[in-house]
Amino acid sequence: MIRLSVLYPVTEGATFDHDYYRTSHVPLCLATWGLDRADIDKGVDGPYVAAVHFVFDSPEALGEAFAAPGTGEVLADVANYTTITPVLQTSEIVA
């Protein structure tokens, strides 16, 4: 299993619309990539204002998701909820 985490670092002067992210952007990702769920974090303390975690069956499945026709729309939608440049972390789930 592969986890894709998208993390949004606390950035002075940046904006982040948590409601839009939760109700519009993440559902767009799920629909585009054919996933059933994602875990969404709203930062309380620490270096990130928000994060989302998607799980894929394999590295190939993640690659196929990124190559999906709607991924361009997903990426373009980022401007609708934040001015923060996200940090992506791909991990193998070991336990």
C-alpha positions in Angstrom: 0.0 0.0 0.0 1.2 3.5 -0.8 0.2 6.7 1.0 0.3 10.0 -0.7 0.3 12.8 1.9 -0.2 16.4 0.7 1.0 18.8 3.4 0.5 22.6 3.5 3.2 24.3 5.5 2.3 27.3 7.8 3.3 30.2 5.6 3.1 33.8 6.8 0.5 35.8 4.9 -0.9 32.8 3.2 -4.6 31.8 3.0 -6.3 28.5 3.3 -10.0 27.8 3.1 -10.6 24.6 5.1 -14.3 24.4 4.3 -13.7 24.5 0.5 -10.9 22.0 0.9 -13.0 19.6 2.8 -16.2 19.9 0.8 -15.0 20.5 -2.7 -11.3 19.9 -3.4 -10.8 16.6 -1.6 -14.1 15.1 -3.0 -12.8 16.2 -6.5 -9.6 14.3 -5.9 -11.5 11.2 -4.7 -13.8 11.2 -7.8 -10.9 11.9 -10.2 -8.7 9.1 -8.8 -11.4 6.6 -8.1 -10.8 6.5 -4.3 -13.3 5.9 -1.6 -11.8 8.0 1.2 -9.1 10.3 2.4 -8.0 11.4 5.9 -8.0 15.2 6.2 -6.1 17.0 8.9 -6.6 20.6 10.1 -3.4 21.7 11.8 -3.8 22.8 15.4 -0.1 23.2 16.3 3.0 22.4 14.3 4.5 23.1 10.9 1.4 22.4 8.7 -1.9 24.3 8.4 -3.5 21.2 6.8 -2.8 17.8 5.3 -4.6 15.1 3.4 -3.7 11.4 3.1 -4.7 9.2 0.2 -4.1 5.5 0.0 -3.3 3.6 -3.2 -2.9 -0.1 -3.8 0.5 0.3 -5.4 3.0 2.8 -6.8 1.5 2.0 -10.3 -2.0 2.9 -9.1 -0.6 6.2 -7.8 1.0 6.8 -11.2 -2.2 6.0 -13.0 -4.1 8.4 -10.8 -1.7 11.2 -11.6 -2.0 10.4 -15.3 -5.8 10.5 -15.1 -7.5 13.0 -17.4 -9.0 15.0 -14.5 -5.7 15.5 -12.6 -5.1 18.8 -14.4 -8.4 20.0 -13.0 -7.4 18.8 -9.5 -4.1 20.8 -9.7 -5.8 23.9 -11.1 -8.4 23.8 -8.2 -5.6 24.4 -5.6 -5.8 28.2 -6.3 -9.5 28.1 -5.2 -8.6 27.3 -1.6 -5.0 28.3 -0.8 -1.9 30.4 -1.7 0.3 27.8 -0.1 2.5 25.6 -2.2 1.9 22.0 -1.0 4.6 19.5 -0.1 4.0 15.9 -1.3 5.2 12.9 0.6 4.8 9.4 -0.9 5.3 6.6 1.6 5.0 2.8 1.8 2.7 1.7 4.5 4.5 -0.9 6.5 2.2 -1.4 9.5 
